Structures are given as C-alpha cells and as structure tokens.
Amino acid sequence: MARIRVLVVDDAVVVRKIVTDALASDPDIEVVGAAANGRIALAKLVQVNPDVVTMDIEMPEMNGLDALRELRKTHPVLPVIMFSTLTERGGSATLEALALGATDYVTKPANVGSVAAAQQRIRDELIPKIKALCGRRVGLVLPRLVATGTPVTLASARAARAAVRPIAPPDQRIDIVAIGVSTGGPNALATILPKLPRDFPVPIVIVQHMPPVFTRLLADRLRTSSQLDVREGVVGGVVEPGRVWIAPGDRHMLVKQGRDGITLALNQNPPENSCRPSVDPLFRSVGEVYGARVLGVILTGMGQDGLRGSEELTDLGACVIAQDQATSVVWGMPGFVANAGLAERLVPLEEVAGELVRRGMKGRRGTSSPTTWPATLSPSGA
C-alpha cells in the first residue's frame, strides 16, 4: 500500500532533522518535504501533496497558528498535527490551534538526554497518531462493525453481549455522567459542554488524555464558554450537580464516597492502556460509588482506553453510549466499545449534549424551569 506522505514544518534545523529521521525509520511513512516556517509550508503543500502535516507553533515570518488559518481555507480536512512545547504558553497555543482546526498535537521531547532518546519519543508518540489518522492507507486495522462474511450491526453486537450478560435498560435514571475522550477531544468537549444548561441535574467527570498544564488550560477555556463550572480535578473536589471535573494531566482521577459526600481522589498509580490519566480507573470508581446510576460516554480517541471500564459499568447495569464513526476524528476508543456490544447507542457529536440532557432528566421531570433549557435540547423534545 502507498506510504503516508508527511510534510515537516519547524524553524529549528535540529528539530527538523530529528523528526524527519524518526519518521523516515518507519517503512509506512515517507517524508516528502520540510519547511522552516508557515509561509514556505503553504507554498510546498501544492508541490508535495502531503497526507499529513506536522506543524511547529512558534516560527519566524509566519507562525504555526497563522499558517493553520491559511491552510484550512484550501485544505479543510488535511490532518495537521501541531508540535508543541510542554509549557503554559505552548499549551495555550495548542488549544488555540485545535480550535482553529488542527487535528491533534504532540509535545516536543524535552530533557530526554540524547538525540536518540528524542527520536524514540517521536517514534512512540507521533508515528501512532499519523497512522491512526491515515490508517486506511497503510492497512491499519481500525475498529468497525464489520466481520468477515456476515455484516455486524450495533444491534447484533449488543445481542451477542446480552447472551453473555444482561444489558441495562436505556432509560434508567442516572446520577453522574462519566466521559472518556482522547484525539479530537478538546473540540468535542467544546461542542458538548456549552450546550448543557446551568441546572444540568447531575455532575460530570471527564478523562481527556492530555499532559499537565494542558488539562488546566482546557478546563479554563471550557469554563468561559459553558454555563457549568468546569474545573481541573483536585483532591477533595466535591462531585455535585453543576460541576464538571477534568482529570489533571499525569494523574488518575477517581470518585469516592465519604462521610461528607462524594469527592475526587487523585493518584499516580501506573498508567493503564499506556495512559495517565486513564478512563478505566475513573469508570471503575464511578461504578463502585454509583452502581447502575452511571451514564458512561466514550468519545473520539485513539486506542481502547475505556473498554474495560465500560465493560465493568455495563456489568453493574449502567448504560454506555459512544460517539459514532462519522463524527469521530479517530474511531478507536468508541469503536472498540461499539464492537464489544457495550454501547447502548452510537451518537453523532452534535447530538451528544441533547442525549445527556434527555437521560439526565429521566426521573427528574419538572426540576428545571423551561427558560434554562435551550429549545434545541428541551427534555420533552429530545
């Protein structure tokens, strides 16, 4: 199959060399060009016709954000992976890039000790993202509801699951929403959370795969656009309606029942599914505290983090929904959950907020005034 064509954009000669050599070591990838700034990169797009662009943020003459704005005018769906520094400034610029249409990001290797170690970091972090975004070109097996011979639908996958374990009724009352998300997550959350009303009746806890600093900046950004109080998780944070907690980078986030109510706990236990924070520990903990009264939500993302947690939730009688393939940047996490028969529904991104409102209101009719519910998300019309 054709190799994935990559254009590398970075003003530092050493960084371009490290990235180019790391990518060139993979037989599925071909580096077809390099550029020292955004202006050169835009000129090379037509010349080299890349499948993916890696884009530095801080560059002379035309930085990565300005280049991204121009690139999206002519290449609206070309995958662009930002190359960011693991700093507050870098995190803020990365979130801005994602809002402008960047597909994903990686952080630059820092304090790794050698060029070889830096190249290994690139191979470990950047190459899987490139392949996930261009999986069909390299024959990468991605989750899909199709089996050899006989087509598999979500209904039949759930029927197979039901033959092993009972499946929860779709409209039972919920007391918490737990969300797992990765690649494409910041924009997915920015689509969902601002649509939720200020009196949304249950708390929301979220694992978004992101490093430290980035998660706090993401929470701050979402809080400014949402009616709910969106915060980065802290030890002892109160889990209550009106609050949205996002797991901090490099910490697993859990909920726990105490004498004074339900609060957050954080730890640095080993990564799960190569992730910290990981979705699975959060889902396990909400299941332990809330039992069947949980709505698990698996959104766009690479890998299969959340699969085991979703299985444990459904074993308890809780419901799980997943983002559909058409609206996912990468249908990894939701695809694995769907194929396992764990998803009660596959939901397009634009409909997730309405689904949360509808399910959150089950058993709570009359608890919200009509003026606080956006007309498009009215529980009676969901």
C-alpha positions in Angstrom: 0.0 0.0 0.0 1.1 3.6 -0.5 3.2 5.1 2.2 1.9 8.1 4.2 3.3 11.3 2.8 4.4 13.8 5.6 5.4 17.4 5.4 7.5 18.5 8.4 7.3 22.2 9.3 9.7 23.6 12.0 12.1 26.5 12.1 14.8 24.6 14.0 17.2 22.7 11.7 18.0 20.2 14.5 14.3 19.5 15.3 13.5 19.1 11.6 16.3 16.6 11.3 15.3 14.7 14.4 11.6 14.5 13.3 12.5 13.6 9.7 14.9 10.8 10.7 12.4 9.4 13.2 9.6 9.3 10.7 11.8 8.0 7.9 12.7 5.0 10.0 9.1 3.7 9.6 8.5 1.8 6.3 4.9 3.1 6.2 5.9 6.8 6.2 7.7 9.0 3.6 8.8 12.5 4.5 8.1 14.4 1.2 9.2 17.8 2.3 10.4 20.1 5.1 9.8 23.8 5.7 11.3 26.4 8.1 8.1 28.5 8.5 4.5 28.6 7.7 4.8 30.6 4.5 7.2 28.1 3.0 4.9 25.3 4.2 1.9 26.8 2.4 3.9 27.0 -0.8 5.1 23.4 -0.5 1.6 22.0 0.0 0.8 22.0 -3.7 4.2 20.8 -4.6 4.4 17.7 -2.4 0.7 16.9 -1.8 1.2 15.5 1.8 -1.2 13.2 3.6 -0.3 14.8 6.9 1.5 18.0 8.1 3.4 18.3 11.3 3.4 22.0 12.3 5.6 23.8 14.8 3.8 26.7 16.5 6.5 29.3 17.1 8.2 30.2 13.9 9.5 33.4 12.2 7.8 35.2 9.3 4.6 33.1 9.6 3.9 31.1 12.8 2.0 27.8 13.0 -1.3 29.4 14.0 -1.3 31.8 11.1 -0.2 29.1 8.7 -3.0 26.8 10.0 -5.6 29.5 9.4 -4.5 29.9 5.8 -4.1 26.1 5.2 -7.7 25.4 6.3 -9.0 27.7 3.6 -7.8 25.4 0.9 -7.3 22.1 2.8 -10.2 21.8 5.2 -9.7 18.1 6.0 -5.9 17.6 5.7 -4.7 16.2 9.0 -2.4 18.7 10.8 -0.5 17.7 13.9 0.8 20.5 16.0 4.3 20.2 17.5 4.0 22.0 20.9 6.2 22.7 23.9 5.1 21.4 27.3 4.7 24.8 28.8 1.8 27.1 29.7 2.4 29.2 26.6 2.7 26.1 24.5 -0.4 24.6 26.0 -2.4 27.8 25.4 -1.2 28.0 21.8 -2.0 24.3 21.2 -5.6 24.7 22.4 -5.9 27.7 20.1 -4.6 25.6 17.2 -7.1 22.8 17.9 -9.9 25.4 17.9 -8.6 26.7 14.6 -8.8 23.2 13.1 -5.6 21.3 14.0 -6.3 17.6 14.1 -4.1 16.7 17.0 -0.8 17.6 18.7 2.3 16.1 20.2 4.7 17.7 22.7 8.3 18.2 21.8 10.9 16.0 23.6 12.5 17.9 26.4 15.2 16.9 28.8 15.4 13.4 27.3 19.2 13.3 27.4 20.2 12.5 23.8 19.2 12.7 20.1 18.5 9.0 20.1 16.1 9.4 23.0 14.3 12.3 21.4 13.9 10.3 18.2 12.4 7.4 20.2 9.9 9.8 21.8 8.9 10.9 18.3 8.5 7.3 17.1 6.5 6.4 20.2 4.2 9.5 20.2 4.0 11.0 16.7 4.0 7.9 14.5 1.0 6.2 16.1 -1.0 9.4 15.6 0.0 9.7 12.0 -1.0 6.1 11.3 -4.3 6.5 13.2 -5.2 9.5 11.1 -4.3 7.7 7.9 -5.0 4.2 8.8 -6.6 3.1 5.6 -3.6 4.0 3.6 -1.3 1.6 5.5 -3.8 -1.2 6.1 -4.1 -0.4 9.8 -6.9 -2.4 11.3 -9.3 0.1 12.9 -12.5 -0.9 14.8 -15.5 -1.2 12.7 -18.8 -3.0 12.9 -18.0 -5.4 10.1 -16.9 -9.0 10.3 -15.6 -11.3 7.6 -18.6 -12.8 5.8 -21.5 -11.6 7.9 -22.2 -7.9 8.4 -22.3 -6.9 12.1 -24.6 -4.1 13.3 -24.6 -2.4 16.6 -27.8 -4.3 17.4 -26.3 -7.7 16.7 -23.1 -6.8 18.7 -25.3 -5.9 21.6 -27.4 -9.1 21.2 -24.2 -11.1 21.4 -23.2 -9.2 24.5 -26.7 -9.8 26.0 -26.3 -13.5 25.5 -23.4 -13.4 28.0 -24.6 -10.7 30.4 -27.8 -8.7 30.8 -27.9 -5.2 29.2 -29.2 -2.2 31.2 -32.5 -0.6 30.2 -31.7 2.5 28.1 -33.8 5.0 30.0 -33.0 4.4 33.7 -32.2 7.3 36.0 -28.6 8.4 36.1 -26.8 10.3 38.9 -23.5 11.0 37.2 -22.0 11.3 33.7 -18.5 9.9 33.1 -16.8 10.8 29.9 -13.6 9.3 28.3 -12.0 11.1 25.3 -8.7 11.5 23.5 -7.8 12.5 20.0 -10.2 15.2 18.9 -11.4 15.6 22.5 -10.9 19.3 23.1 -13.1 20.3 20.2 -15.6 17.5 21.0 -15.9 18.8 24.6 -16.2 22.4 23.3 -19.2 21.2 21.2 -20.9 19.4 24.0 -20.4 21.3 27.3 -21.5 24.8 26.2 -24.9 23.3 25.2 -25.6 22.0 28.6 -27.9 24.2 30.8 -26.7 25.7 34.1 -29.1 23.5 36.0 -28.0 20.2 34.4 -29.0 17.9 37.2 -26.0 15.6 37.6 -22.2 16.0 37.9 -19.9 15.3 35.0 -16.4 13.8 35.4 -14.0 13.6 32.4 -10.8 12.0 31.4 -9.2 13.7 28.4 -5.8 12.4 27.5 -3.6 15.4 27.9 -0.3 16.3 29.8 -0.1 18.5 32.9 -0.7 22.2 32.3 -2.8 21.4 29.2 -5.7 20.0 31.2 -5.9 23.1 33.4 -5.9 25.4 30.4 -8.5 23.2 28.8 -10.7 23.4 31.8 -10.3 27.2 32.0 -11.1 27.5 28.3 -14.3 25.4 28.6 -15.4 27.2 31.7 -15.5 30.5 29.8 -17.8 29.1 27.2 -20.0 26.9 29.4 -22.8 27.6 31.9 -21.4 24.8 34.1 -18.5 25.2 36.4 -15.7 23.4 34.6 -12.5 22.8 36.6 -9.4 20.7 36.6 -9.7 17.9 39.2 -8.3 18.4 42.7 -8.1 16.2 45.7 -11.3 16.6 47.7 -13.2 18.3 44.9 -17.0 18.0 45.5 -18.8 15.9 43.0 -22.2 17.6 42.7 -24.6 18.9 40.0 -23.4 22.0 38.2 -19.7 20.8 38.4 -17.6 19.4 35.6 -14.2 17.9 36.7 -11.5 17.2 34.1 -8.7 14.8 35.3 -5.4 16.6 35.6 -2.5 15.5 33.4 -0.3 12.7 34.8 -2.9 11.8 37.5 -5.6 9.2 37.5 -8.8 10.7 38.8 -11.4 8.7 40.9 -14.5 9.4 42.8 -15.0 8.2 46.3 -17.8 8.1 48.9 -17.0 9.8 52.2 -18.9 10.9 55.3 -19.3 14.3 53.8 -20.4 13.2 50.4 -18.8 12.2 47.1 -15.4 13.8 46.3 -12.5 13.3 44.0 -9.3 11.4 44.6 -6.1 11.6 42.5 -3.2 9.2 42.3 -0.1 8.4 40.2 -0.6 4.7 40.0 0.9 3.1 36.9 -0.5 4.1 33.6 -3.4 1.9 32.2 -3.6 1.4 28.4 -0.4 3.5 28.3 -2.3 6.5 29.7 -2.3 8.5 32.8 -5.0 9.8 33.3 -6.8 6.8 32.1 -10.5 6.3 31.5 -10.7 2.8 33.0 -9.9 3.8 36.6 -12.4 6.6 36.5 -15.1 4.3 35.2 -14.3 1.7 37.8 -14.6 4.2 40.6 -17.9 5.7 39.4 -19.3 2.2 39.2 -18.2 1.4 42.7 -19.9 4.6 44.1 -23.0 4.9 41.9 -23.6 1.4 40.7 -26.1 1.3 37.8 -26.9 5.0 38.1 -24.0 6.0 35.7 -24.0 7.1 32.1 -20.7 6.3 30.5 -19.8 8.3 27.4 -16.9 7.3 25.1 -15.9 9.9 22.6 -13.4 10.2 19.8 -9.9 8.9 20.5 -7.0 6.5 19.7 -6.6 3.1 21.3 -9.0 1.3 23.6 -8.9 3.1 26.9 -12.3 2.9 28.4 -13.2 -0.5 27.0 -12.6 -2.4 30.3 -14.2 0.4 32.3 -17.3 0.3 30.0 -17.5 -3.4 30.4 -17.4 -3.1 34.2 -20.1 -0.4 34.1 -22.4 -2.5 32.0 -21.9 -5.5 34.2 -23.3 -3.3 37.0 -26.3 -2.5 35.0 -25.2 1.0 33.9 -25.6 2.4 30.3 -22.7 3.4 28.0 -23.1 5.4 24.8 -20.4 6.1 22.2 -19.7 8.7 19.5 -20.4 7.5 16.0 -17.7 6.8 13.5 -18.7 9.6 11.0 -18.1 12.4 13.5 -15.1 10.9 15.3 -11.6 12.2 14.5 -10.4 8.7 15.3 -12.9 5.9 15.9 -10.6 3.9 18.2 -12.0 4.2 21.7 -15.7 4.4 20.7 -15.2 1.8 18.0 -13.8 -0.8 20.4 -16.7 -0.2 22.8 -19.2 -0.5 20.0 -17.7 -3.7 18.6 -17.8 -5.2 22.1 -21.5 -4.7 22.2 -21.2 -2.3 25.2 -22.7 0.8 23.6 -26.4 1.3 24.0 -26.3 3.9 21.2 -23.9 5.4 18.7 -24.5 9.2 18.8 -23.2 11.9 16.4 -21.2 14.6 18.2 -23.8 17.3 17.6 -26.4 15.1 19.3 -24.4 14.1 22.4 -25.5 17.2 24.5 -29.1 16.5 23.8 -28.7 12.9 24.7 -27.1 13.9 28.0 -30.0 16.3 28.8 -32.6 13.7 27.9 -31.0 11.0 30.1 -30.2 13.4 32.9 -33.8 14.4 33.2 -35.1 10.8 33.5 -36.9 10.7 36.8 -36.5 14.4 37.3 -39.3 15.9 35.3 -40.2 19.4 36.5 -36.9 20.0 38.2 -35.8 22.6 35.7 -37.5 25.8 34.5 -38.3 26.0 30.8 -36.2 29.2 30.5 -33.0 27.5 31.4 -33.2 24.7 28.8 -32.1 25.7 25.3 -35.1 25.0 22.9 -33.0 22.6 20.8 -32.2 20.5 23.9 -35.6 20.6 25.6 -36.0 17.3 27.5 -39.6 17.0 26.2 -38.3 17.1 22.6 -35.1 15.2 23.0 
